[in-house]
Amino acid sequence: MHDVRQAGFKVHQLAKESKDAIFQAALRVAGQAIRTGRMREHAMVASDYAIKVINLKFPDNMAAVKNEQEWQIRTLN
């Protein structure tokens, strides 16, 4: 578990250092996904960050957000 926790911290550190908002949010998705190996509650945070990535990449595009949400529901259940 220690290794999983440390890997998540490293990815989040990379996110903090990033100047690109989309890349930063994507790294946070990955960091939270890694941390699900320790605590499954991190999956919900990863899901939220994935929606943030879509919002940043496709501003004001609710269809893109809906597609992401529907993909998450179909795939991650």
PyMOL Python script that loads the backbone (N, CA, C, O; Angstrom):
from pymol import cmd

cmd.read_pdbstr("""\
ATOM      1  N   MET A   1       0.808  -1.192   0.000  1.00  0.00           N
ATOM      2  CA  MET A   1       0.000   0.000   0.000  1.00  0.00           C
ATOM      3  C   MET A   1       0.858   1.265   0.000  1.00  0.00           C
ATOM      4  O   MET A   1       0.489   2.280  -0.591  1.00  0.00           O
ATOM      5  N   HIS A   2       1.981   1.189   0.657  1.00  0.00           N
ATOM      6  CA  HIS A   2       2.862   2.355   0.707  1.00  0.00           C
ATOM      7  C   HIS A   2       3.272   2.776  -0.699  1.00  0.00           C
ATOM      8  O   HIS A   2       3.285   3.966  -1.015  1.00  0.00           O
ATOM      9  N   ASP A   3       3.607   1.799  -1.547  1.00  0.00           N
ATOM     10  CA  ASP A   3       4.027   2.118  -2.914  1.00  0.00           C
ATOM     11  C   ASP A   3       2.912   2.785  -3.712  1.00  0.00           C
ATOM     12  O   ASP A   3       3.159   3.715  -4.480  1.00  0.00           O
ATOM     13  N   VAL A   4       1.692   2.308  -3.529  1.00  0.00           N
ATOM     14  CA  VAL A   4       0.548   2.902  -4.229  1.00  0.00           C
ATOM     15  C   VAL A   4       0.368   4.351  -3.783  1.00  0.00           C
ATOM     16  O   VAL A   4       0.187   5.251  -4.603  1.00  0.00           O
ATOM     17  N   ARG A   5       0.420   4.553  -2.501  1.00  0.00           N
ATOM     18  CA  ARG A   5       0.264   5.913  -1.955  1.00  0.00           C
ATOM     19  C   ARG A   5       1.355   6.841  -2.489  1.00  0.00           C
ATOM     20  O   ARG A   5       1.068   7.969  -2.889  1.00  0.00           O
ATOM     21  N   GLN A   6       2.586   6.378  -2.497  1.00  0.00           N
ATOM     22  CA  GLN A   6       3.698   7.195  -2.978  1.00  0.00           C
ATOM     23  C   GLN A   6       3.569   7.504  -4.468  1.00  0.00           C
ATOM     24  O   GLN A   6       3.871   8.616  -4.901  1.00  0.00           O
ATOM     25  N   ALA A   7       3.124   6.528  -5.245  1.00  0.00           N
ATOM     26  CA  ALA A   7       2.934   6.757  -6.683  1.00  0.00           C
ATOM     27  C   ALA A   7       1.875   7.835  -6.904  1.00  0.00           C
ATOM     28  O   ALA A   7       2.050   8.713  -7.749  1.00  0.00           O
ATOM     29  N   GLY A   8       0.790   7.772  -6.156  1.00  0.00           N
ATOM     30  CA  GLY A   8      -0.249   8.800  -6.263  1.00  0.00           C
ATOM     31  C   GLY A   8       0.295  10.167  -5.924  1.00  0.00           C
ATOM     32  O   GLY A   8      -0.008  11.140  -6.614  1.00  0.00           O
ATOM     33  N   PHE A   9       1.097  10.262  -4.871  1.00  0.00           N
ATOM     34  CA  PHE A   9       1.706  11.549  -4.496  1.00  0.00           C
ATOM     35  C   PHE A   9       2.602  12.084  -5.609  1.00  0.00           C
ATOM     36  O   PHE A   9       2.594  13.283  -5.889  1.00  0.00           O
ATOM     37  N   LYS A  10       3.367  11.212  -6.239  1.00  0.00           N
ATOM     38  CA  LYS A  10       4.269  11.646  -7.317  1.00  0.00           C
ATOM     39  C   LYS A  10       3.494  12.209  -8.501  1.00  0.00           C
ATOM     40  O   LYS A  10       3.878  13.227  -9.075  1.00  0.00           O
ATOM     41  N   VAL A  11       2.401  11.544  -8.863  1.00  0.00           N
ATOM     42  CA  VAL A  11       1.595  12.026  -9.988  1.00  0.00           C
ATOM     43  C   VAL A  11       0.966  13.378  -9.634  1.00  0.00           C
ATOM     44  O   VAL A  11       0.925  14.278 -10.473  1.00  0.00           O
ATOM     45  N   HIS A  12       0.480  13.525  -8.406  1.00  0.00           N
ATOM     46  CA  HIS A  12      -0.105  14.802  -7.994  1.00  0.00           C
ATOM     47  C   HIS A  12       0.941  15.911  -7.946  1.00  0.00           C
ATOM     48  O   HIS A  12       0.626  17.071  -8.211  1.00  0.00           O
ATOM     49  N   GLN A  13       2.169  15.568  -7.613  1.00  0.00           N
ATOM     50  CA  GLN A  13       3.243  16.564  -7.633  1.00  0.00           C
ATOM     51  C   GLN A  13       3.492  17.041  -9.060  1.00  0.00           C
ATOM     52  O   GLN A  13       3.691  18.234  -9.290  1.00  0.00           O
ATOM     53  N   LEU A  14       3.482  16.121 -10.012  1.00  0.00           N
ATOM     54  CA  LEU A  14       3.622  16.502 -11.422  1.00  0.00           C
ATOM     55  C   LEU A  14       2.487  17.430 -11.841  1.00  0.00           C
ATOM     56  O   LEU A  14       2.701  18.382 -12.591  1.00  0.00           O
ATOM     57  N   ALA A  15       1.278  17.148 -11.353  1.00  0.00           N
ATOM     58  CA  ALA A  15       0.131  18.007 -11.665  1.00  0.00           C
ATOM     59  C   ALA A  15       0.342  19.415 -11.126  1.00  0.00           C
ATOM     60  O   ALA A  15       0.051  20.396 -11.811  1.00  0.00           O
ATOM     61  N   LYS A  16       0.843  19.517  -9.911  1.00  0.00           N
ATOM     62  CA  LYS A  16       1.100  20.834  -9.314  1.00  0.00           C
ATOM     63  C   LYS A  16       2.116  21.625 -10.125  1.00  0.00           C
ATOM     64  O   LYS A  16       2.021  22.848 -10.227  1.00  0.00           O
ATOM     65  N   GLU A  17       3.077  20.930 -10.694  1.00  0.00           N
ATOM     66  CA  GLU A  17       4.146  21.590 -11.448  1.00  0.00           C
ATOM     67  C   GLU A  17       3.724  21.954 -12.867  1.00  0.00           C
ATOM     68  O   GLU A  17       4.393  22.757 -13.517  1.00  0.00           O
ATOM     69  N   SER A  18       2.639  21.384 -13.355  1.00  0.00           N
ATOM     70  CA  SER A  18       2.197  21.618 -14.732  1.00  0.00           C
ATOM     71  C   SER A  18       1.589  23.003 -14.891  1.00  0.00           C
ATOM     72  O   SER A  18       0.886  23.489 -14.005  1.00  0.00           O
ATOM     73  N   LYS A  19       1.861  23.627 -16.015  1.00  0.00           N
ATOM     74  CA  LYS A  19       1.281  24.929 -16.346  1.00  0.00           C
ATOM     75  C   LYS A  19       0.051  24.784 -17.236  1.00  0.00           C
ATOM     76  O   LYS A  19      -0.693  25.746 -17.429  1.00  0.00           O
ATOM     77  N   ASP A  20      -0.162  23.599 -17.775  1.00  0.00           N
ATOM     78  CA  ASP A  20      -1.275  23.339 -18.686  1.00  0.00           C
ATOM     79  C   ASP A  20      -2.455  22.789 -17.888  1.00  0.00           C
ATOM     80  O   ASP A  20      -2.353  21.716 -17.293  1.00  0.00           O
ATOM     81  N   ALA A  21      -3.573  23.514 -17.872  1.00  0.00           N
ATOM     82  CA  ALA A  21      -4.721  23.144 -17.044  1.00  0.00           C
ATOM     83  C   ALA A  21      -5.306  21.783 -17.432  1.00  0.00           C
ATOM     84  O   ALA A  21      -5.704  21.011 -16.560  1.00  0.00           O
ATOM     85  N   ILE A  22      -5.360  21.487 -18.725  1.00  0.00           N
ATOM     86  CA  ILE A  22      -5.920  20.206 -19.156  1.00  0.00           C
ATOM     87  C   ILE A  22      -4.999  19.059 -18.735  1.00  0.00           C
ATOM     88  O   ILE A  22      -5.464  18.043 -18.217  1.00  0.00           O
ATOM     89  N   PHE A  23      -3.702  19.225 -18.957  1.00  0.00           N
ATOM     90  CA  PHE A  23      -2.741  18.191 -18.563  1.00  0.00           C
ATOM     91  C   PHE A  23      -2.742  18.022 -17.045  1.00  0.00           C
ATOM     92  O   PHE A  23      -2.644  16.905 -16.537  1.00  0.00           O
ATOM     93  N   GLN A  24      -2.853  19.127 -16.335  1.00  0.00           N
ATOM     94  CA  GLN A  24      -2.886  19.081 -14.872  1.00  0.00           C
ATOM     95  C   GLN A  24      -4.096  18.277 -14.390  1.00  0.00           C
ATOM     96  O   GLN A  24      -3.965  17.421 -13.515  1.00  0.00           O
ATOM     97  N   ALA A  25      -5.261  18.549 -14.955  1.00  0.00           N
ATOM     98  CA  ALA A  25      -6.467  17.815 -14.558  1.00  0.00           C
ATOM     99  C   ALA A  25      -6.361  16.342 -14.942  1.00  0.00           C
ATOM    100  O   ALA A  25      -6.793  15.470 -14.188  1.00  0.00           O
ATOM    101  N   ALA A  26      -5.789  16.064 -16.109  1.00  0.00           N
ATOM    102  CA  ALA A  26      -5.614  14.677 -16.545  1.00  0.00           C
ATOM    103  C   ALA A  26      -4.675  13.926 -15.596  1.00  0.00           C
ATOM    104  O   ALA A  26      -4.907  12.760 -15.278  1.00  0.00           O
ATOM    105  N   LEU A  27      -3.627  14.595 -15.154  1.00  0.00           N
ATOM    106  CA  LEU A  27      -2.733  13.967 -14.175  1.00  0.00           C
ATOM    107  C   LEU A  27      -3.466  13.688 -12.867  1.00  0.00           C
ATOM    108  O   LEU A  27      -3.218  12.674 -12.215  1.00  0.00           O
ATOM    109  N   ARG A  28      -4.354  14.576 -12.492  1.00  0.00           N
ATOM    110  CA  ARG A  28      -5.122  14.351 -11.262  1.00  0.00           C
ATOM    111  C   ARG A  28      -6.067  13.154 -11.414  1.00  0.00           C
ATOM    112  O   ARG A  28      -6.291  12.412 -10.458  1.00  0.00           O
ATOM    113  N   VAL A  29      -6.620  12.971 -12.618  1.00  0.00           N
ATOM    114  CA  VAL A  29      -7.420  11.767 -12.881  1.00  0.00           C
ATOM    115  C   VAL A  29      -6.546  10.541 -12.614  1.00  0.00           C
ATOM    116  O   VAL A  29      -6.945   9.628 -11.891  1.00  0.00           O
ATOM    117  N   ALA A  30      -5.357  10.533 -13.203  1.00  0.00           N
ATOM    118  CA  ALA A  30      -4.456   9.388 -13.047  1.00  0.00           C
ATOM    119  C   ALA A  30      -4.050   9.196 -11.589  1.00  0.00           C
ATOM    120  O   ALA A  30      -4.035   8.073 -11.085  1.00  0.00           O
ATOM    121  N   GLY A  31      -3.725  10.287 -10.919  1.00  0.00           N
ATOM    122  CA  GLY A  31      -3.323  10.194  -9.520  1.00  0.00           C
ATOM    123  C   GLY A  31      -4.419   9.611  -8.640  1.00  0.00           C
ATOM    124  O   GLY A  31      -4.159   8.765  -7.784  1.00  0.00           O
ATOM    125  N   GLN A  32      -5.640  10.068  -8.856  1.00  0.00           N
ATOM    126  CA  GLN A  32      -6.756   9.538  -8.072  1.00  0.00           C
ATOM    127  C   GLN A  32      -7.032   8.077  -8.435  1.00  0.00           C
ATOM    128  O   GLN A  32      -7.346   7.265  -7.564  1.00  0.00           O
ATOM    129  N   ALA A  33      -6.914   7.749  -9.716  1.00  0.00           N
ATOM    130  CA  ALA A  33      -7.129   6.360 -10.137  1.00  0.00           C
ATOM    131  C   ALA A  33      -6.099   5.437  -9.486  1.00  0.00           C
ATOM    132  O   ALA A  33      -6.436   4.341  -9.039  1.00  0.00           O
ATOM    133  N   ILE A  34      -4.862   5.878  -9.435  1.00  0.00           N
ATOM    134  CA  ILE A  34      -3.815   5.092  -8.768  1.00  0.00           C
ATOM    135  C   ILE A  34      -4.182   4.873  -7.301  1.00  0.00           C
ATOM    136  O   ILE A  34      -4.014   3.780  -6.759  1.00  0.00           O
ATOM    137  N   ARG A  35      -4.677   5.918  -6.684  1.00  0.00           N
ATOM    138  CA  ARG A  35      -4.963   5.854  -5.251  1.00  0.00           C
ATOM    139  C   ARG A  35      -6.160   4.963  -4.920  1.00  0.00           C
ATOM    140  O   ARG A  35      -6.372   4.628  -3.755  1.00  0.00           O
ATOM    141  N   THR A  36      -6.945   4.575  -5.925  1.00  0.00           N
ATOM    142  CA  THR A  36      -8.040   3.646  -5.648  1.00  0.00           C
ATOM    143  C   THR A  36      -7.512   2.301  -5.174  1.00  0.00           C
ATOM    144  O   THR A  36      -8.237   1.525  -4.551  1.00  0.00           O
ATOM    145  N   GLY A  37      -6.238   2.026  -5.473  1.00  0.00           N
ATOM    146  CA  GLY A  37      -5.625   0.800  -4.978  1.00  0.00           C
ATOM    147  C   GLY A  37      -5.531   0.781  -3.464  1.00  0.00           C
ATOM    148  O   GLY A  37      -5.389  -0.282  -2.859  1.00  0.00           O
ATOM    149  N   ARG A  38      -5.609   1.945  -2.855  1.00  0.00           N
ATOM    150  CA  ARG A  38      -5.528   2.067  -1.407  1.00  0.00           C
ATOM    151  C   ARG A  38      -6.898   2.351  -0.789  1.00  0.00           C
ATOM    152  O   ARG A  38      -7.245   1.813   0.262  1.00  0.00           O
ATOM    153  N   MET A  39      -7.667   3.210  -1.467  1.00  0.00           N
ATOM    154  CA  MET A  39      -8.999   3.592  -0.978  1.00  0.00           C
ATOM    155  C   MET A  39      -9.936   3.744  -2.158  1.00  0.00           C
ATOM    156  O   MET A  39      -9.719   4.605  -3.010  1.00  0.00           O
ATOM    157  N   ARG A  40     -10.951   2.942  -2.224  1.00  0.00           N
ATOM    158  CA  ARG A  40     -11.837   2.967  -3.387  1.00  0.00           C
ATOM    159  C   ARG A  40     -12.586   4.280  -3.549  1.00  0.00           C
ATOM    160  O   ARG A  40     -13.053   4.581  -4.647  1.00  0.00           O
ATOM    161  N   GLU A  41     -12.715   5.069  -2.493  1.00  0.00           N
ATOM    162  CA  GLU A  41     -13.401   6.349  -2.574  1.00  0.00           C
ATOM    163  C   GLU A  41     -12.724   7.317  -3.545  1.00  0.00           C
ATOM    164  O   GLU A  41     -13.357   8.255  -4.030  1.00  0.00           O
ATOM    165  N   HIS A  42     -11.456   7.092  -3.824  1.00  0.00           N
ATOM    166  CA  HIS A  42     -10.738   7.952  -4.771  1.00  0.00           C
ATOM    167  C   HIS A  42     -11.296   7.817  -6.186  1.00  0.00           C
ATOM    168  O   HIS A  42     -11.061   8.687  -7.025  1.00  0.00           O
ATOM    169  N   ALA A  43     -12.022   6.755  -6.459  1.00  0.00           N
ATOM    170  CA  ALA A  43     -12.611   6.561  -7.787  1.00  0.00           C
ATOM    171  C   ALA A  43     -13.594   7.677  -8.123  1.00  0.00           C
ATOM    172  O   ALA A  43     -13.647   8.137  -9.263  1.00  0.00           O
ATOM    173  N   MET A  44     -14.368   8.110  -7.140  1.00  0.00           N
ATOM    174  CA  MET A  44     -15.333   9.193  -7.380  1.00  0.00           C
ATOM    175  C   MET A  44     -14.608  10.500  -7.701  1.00  0.00           C
ATOM    176  O   MET A  44     -15.065  11.276  -8.541  1.00  0.00           O
ATOM    177  N   VAL A  45     -13.496  10.739  -7.044  1.00  0.00           N
ATOM    178  CA  VAL A  45     -12.730  11.959  -7.303  1.00  0.00           C
ATOM    179  C   VAL A  45     -12.113  11.883  -8.700  1.00  0.00           C
ATOM    180  O   VAL A  45     -12.095  12.877  -9.426  1.00  0.00           O
ATOM    181  N   ALA A  46     -11.611  10.713  -9.074  1.00  0.00           N
ATOM    182  CA  ALA A  46     -11.064  10.534 -10.423  1.00  0.00           C
ATOM    183  C   ALA A  46     -12.136  10.810 -11.463  1.00  0.00           C
ATOM    184  O   ALA A  46     -11.872  11.448 -12.482  1.00  0.00           O
ATOM    185  N   SER A  47     -13.338  10.333 -11.206  1.00  0.00           N
ATOM    186  CA  SER A  47     -14.457  10.562 -12.114  1.00  0.00           C
ATOM    187  C   SER A  47     -14.760  12.049 -12.254  1.00  0.00           C
ATOM    188  O   SER A  47     -14.998  12.536 -13.360  1.00  0.00           O
ATOM    189  N   ASP A  48     -14.752  12.765 -11.142  1.00  0.00           N
ATOM    190  CA  ASP A  48     -14.994  14.219 -11.180  1.00  0.00           C
ATOM    191  C   ASP A  48     -13.909  14.940 -11.964  1.00  0.00           C
ATOM    192  O   ASP A  48     -14.200  15.840 -12.753  1.00  0.00           O
ATOM    193  N   TYR A  49     -12.659  14.547 -11.751  1.00  0.00           N
ATOM    194  CA  TYR A  49     -11.564  15.178 -12.499  1.00  0.00           C
ATOM    195  C   TYR A  49     -11.670  14.878 -13.994  1.00  0.00           C
ATOM    196  O   TYR A  49     -11.318  15.721 -14.818  1.00  0.00           O
ATOM    197  N   ALA A  50     -12.147  13.695 -14.349  1.00  0.00           N
ATOM    198  CA  ALA A  50     -12.327  13.370 -15.767  1.00  0.00           C
ATOM    199  C   ALA A  50     -13.352  14.310 -16.402  1.00  0.00           C
ATOM    200  O   ALA A  50     -13.172  14.753 -17.537  1.00  0.00           O
ATOM    201  N   ILE A  51     -14.416  14.610 -15.679  1.00  0.00           N
ATOM    202  CA  ILE A  51     -15.405  15.573 -16.173  1.00  0.00           C
ATOM    203  C   ILE A  51     -14.761  16.951 -16.303  1.00  0.00           C
ATOM    204  O   ILE A  51     -15.050  17.681 -17.251  1.00  0.00           O
ATOM    205  N   LYS A  52     -13.903  17.306 -15.373  1.00  0.00           N
ATOM    206  CA  LYS A  52     -13.206  18.593 -15.448  1.00  0.00           C
ATOM    207  C   LYS A  52     -12.347  18.659 -16.713  1.00  0.00           C
ATOM    208  O   LYS A  52     -12.304  19.689 -17.386  1.00  0.00           O
ATOM    209  N   VAL A  53     -11.666  17.558 -17.032  1.00  0.00           N
ATOM    210  CA  VAL A  53     -10.858  17.523 -18.259  1.00  0.00           C
ATOM    211  C   VAL A  53     -11.735  17.822 -19.470  1.00  0.00           C
ATOM    212  O   VAL A  53     -11.362  18.614 -20.335  1.00  0.00           O
ATOM    213  N   ILE A  54     -12.893  17.188 -19.525  1.00  0.00           N
ATOM    214  CA  ILE A  54     -13.811  17.407 -20.652  1.00  0.00           C
ATOM    215  C   ILE A  54     -14.262  18.862 -20.693  1.00  0.00           C
ATOM    216  O   ILE A  54     -14.289  19.475 -21.760  1.00  0.00           O
ATOM    217  N   ASN A  55     -14.616  19.414 -19.541  1.00  0.00           N
ATOM    218  CA  ASN A  55     -15.040  20.819 -19.489  1.00  0.00           C
ATOM    219  C   ASN A  55     -13.940  21.771 -19.941  1.00  0.00           C
ATOM    220  O   ASN A  55     -14.217  22.766 -20.610  1.00  0.00           O
ATOM    221  N   LEU A  56     -12.708  21.477 -19.584  1.00  0.00           N
ATOM    222  CA  LEU A  56     -11.589  22.325 -20.001  1.00  0.00           C
ATOM    223  C   LEU A  56     -11.300  22.171 -21.495  1.00  0.00           C
ATOM    224  O   LEU A  56     -11.017  23.144 -22.193  1.00  0.00           O
ATOM    225  N   LYS A  57     -11.377  20.948 -21.957  1.00  0.00           N
ATOM    226  CA  LYS A  57     -11.072  20.683 -23.364  1.00  0.00           C
ATOM    227  C   LYS A  57     -12.177  21.154 -24.300  1.00  0.00           C
ATOM    228  O   LYS A  57     -11.906  21.610 -25.411  1.00  0.00           O
ATOM    229  N   PHE A  58     -13.419  21.043 -23.849  1.00  0.00           N
ATOM    230  CA  PHE A  58     -14.581  21.421 -24.662  1.00  0.00           C
ATOM    231  C   PHE A  58     -15.477  22.368 -23.867  1.00  0.00           C
ATOM    232  O   PHE A  58     -16.542  21.961 -23.403  1.00  0.00           O
ATOM    233  N   PRO A  59     -15.058  23.628 -23.702  1.00  0.00           N
ATOM    234  CA  PRO A  59     -15.835  24.569 -22.883  1.00  0.00           C
ATOM    235  C   PRO A  59     -17.276  24.709 -23.390  1.00  0.00           C
ATOM    236  O   PRO A  59     -17.526  24.785 -24.593  1.00  0.00           O
ATOM    237  N   ASP A  60     -18.201  24.742 -22.450  1.00  0.00           N
ATOM    238  CA  ASP A  60     -19.625  24.959 -22.737  1.00  0.00           C
ATOM    239  C   ASP A  60     -20.226  23.895 -23.652  1.00  0.00           C
ATOM    240  O   ASP A  60     -21.213  24.159 -24.338  1.00  0.00           O
ATOM    241  N   ASN A  61     -19.646  22.701 -23.670  1.00  0.00           N
ATOM    242  CA  ASN A  61     -20.162  21.632 -24.517  1.00  0.00           C
ATOM    243  C   ASN A  61     -20.763  20.554 -23.614  1.00  0.00           C
ATOM    244  O   ASN A  61     -20.091  19.599 -23.225  1.00  0.00           O
ATOM    245  N   MET A  62     -22.026  20.730 -23.298  1.00  0.00           N
ATOM    246  CA  MET A  62     -22.694  19.794 -22.397  1.00  0.00           C
ATOM    247  C   MET A  62     -22.846  18.410 -23.025  1.00  0.00           C
ATOM    248  O   MET A  62     -22.929  17.412 -22.309  1.00  0.00           O
ATOM    249  N   ALA A  63     -22.884  18.342 -24.355  1.00  0.00           N
ATOM    250  CA  ALA A  63     -22.968  17.035 -25.013  1.00  0.00           C
ATOM    251  C   ALA A  63     -21.701  16.222 -24.733  1.00  0.00           C
ATOM    252  O   ALA A  63     -21.775  15.014 -24.506  1.00  0.00           O
ATOM    253  N   ALA A  64     -20.546  16.880 -24.749  1.00  0.00           N
ATOM    254  CA  ALA A  64     -19.291  16.179 -24.459  1.00  0.00           C
ATOM    255  C   ALA A  64     -19.271  15.690 -23.013  1.00  0.00           C
ATOM    256  O   ALA A  64     -18.824  14.578 -22.731  1.00  0.00           O
ATOM    257  N   VAL A  65     -19.757  16.524 -22.107  1.00  0.00           N
ATOM    258  CA  VAL A  65     -19.825  16.130 -20.691  1.00  0.00           C
ATOM    259  C   VAL A  65     -20.781  14.943 -20.529  1.00  0.00           C
ATOM    260  O   VAL A  65     -20.470  13.977 -19.833  1.00  0.00           O
ATOM    261  N   LYS A  66     -21.935  15.027 -21.175  1.00  0.00           N
ATOM    262  CA  LYS A  66     -22.911  13.937 -21.095  1.00  0.00           C
ATOM    263  C   LYS A  66     -22.334  12.639 -21.647  1.00  0.00           C
ATOM    264  O   LYS A  66     -22.539  11.571 -21.070  1.00  0.00           O
ATOM    265  N   ASN A  67     -21.614  12.729 -22.761  1.00  0.00           N
ATOM    266  CA  ASN A  67     -20.975  11.541 -23.333  1.00  0.00           C
ATOM    267  C   ASN A  67     -19.991  10.914 -22.354  1.00  0.00           C
ATOM    268  O   ASN A  67     -19.950   9.694 -22.199  1.00  0.00           O
ATOM    269  N   GLU A  68     -19.200  11.754 -21.697  1.00  0.00           N
ATOM    270  CA  GLU A  68     -18.229  11.252 -20.709  1.00  0.00           C
ATOM    271  C   GLU A  68     -18.950  10.596 -19.541  1.00  0.00           C
ATOM    272  O   GLU A  68     -18.574   9.509 -19.102  1.00  0.00           O
ATOM    273  N   GLN A  69     -19.981  11.256 -19.043  1.00  0.00           N
ATOM    274  CA  GLN A  69     -20.723  10.689 -17.916  1.00  0.00           C
ATOM    275  C   GLN A  69     -21.353   9.355 -18.295  1.00  0.00           C
ATOM    276  O   GLN A  69     -21.292   8.396 -17.526  1.00  0.00           O
ATOM    277  N   GLU A  70     -21.954   9.293 -19.469  1.00  0.00           N
ATOM    278  CA  GLU A  70     -22.571   8.048 -19.915  1.00  0.00           C
ATOM    279  C   GLU A  70     -21.534   6.950 -20.115  1.00  0.00           C
ATOM    280  O   GLU A  70     -21.790   5.790 -19.792  1.00  0.00           O
ATOM    281  N   TRP A  71     -20.359   7.307 -20.649  1.00  0.00           N
ATOM    282  CA  TRP A  71     -19.285   6.328 -20.800  1.00  0.00           C
ATOM    283  C   TRP A  71     -18.858   5.789 -19.439  1.00  0.00           C
ATOM    284  O   TRP A  71     -18.671   4.584 -19.270  1.00  0.00           O
ATOM    285  N   GLN A  72     -18.704   6.693 -18.468  1.00  0.00           N
ATOM    286  CA  GLN A  72     -18.322   6.264 -17.119  1.00  0.00           C
ATOM    287  C   GLN A  72     -19.348   5.297 -16.526  1.00  0.00           C
ATOM    288  O   GLN A  72     -18.990   4.280 -15.933  1.00  0.00           O
ATOM    289  N   ILE A  73     -20.616   5.629 -16.695  1.00  0.00           N
ATOM    290  CA  ILE A  73     -21.662   4.778 -16.129  1.00  0.00           C
ATOM    291  C   ILE A  73     -21.659   3.401 -16.790  1.00  0.00           C
ATOM    292  O   ILE A  73     -21.765   2.378 -16.114  1.00  0.00           O
ATOM    293  N   ARG A  74     -21.535   3.386 -18.129  1.00  0.00           N
ATOM    294  CA  ARG A  74     -21.525   2.098 -18.854  1.00  0.00           C
ATOM    295  C   ARG A  74     -20.284   1.273 -18.529  1.00  0.00           C
ATOM    296  O   ARG A  74     -20.373   0.060 -18.335  1.00  0.00           O
ATOM    297  N   THR A  75     -19.146   1.921 -18.471  1.00  0.00           N
ATOM    298  CA  THR A  75     -17.872   1.220 -18.411  1.00  0.00           C
ATOM    299  C   THR A  75     -17.405   0.918 -16.992  1.00  0.00           C
ATOM    300  O   THR A  75     -16.797  -0.125 -16.752  1.00  0.00           O
ATOM    301  N   LEU A  76     -17.674   1.788 -16.079  1.00  0.00           N
ATOM    302  CA  LEU A  76     -17.085   1.665 -14.753  1.00  0.00           C
ATOM    303  C   LEU A  76     -17.985   0.989 -13.735  1.00  0.00           C
ATOM    304  O   LEU A  76     -17.602   0.838 -12.575  1.00  0.00           O
ATOM    305  N   ASN A  77     -19.162   0.587 -14.148  1.00  0.00           N
ATOM    306  CA  ASN A  77     -20.059  -0.124 -13.222  1.00  0.00           C
ATOM    307  C   ASN A  77     -19.653  -1.558 -13.044  1.00  0.00           C
ATOM    308  O   ASN A  77     -20.299  -2.295 -12.300  1.00  0.00           O
TER     309      ASN A  77
END
""", "prot")
cmd.dss("prot")
cmd.show_as("cartoon", "prot")
cmd.util.cbc("prot")
cmd.orient("prot")
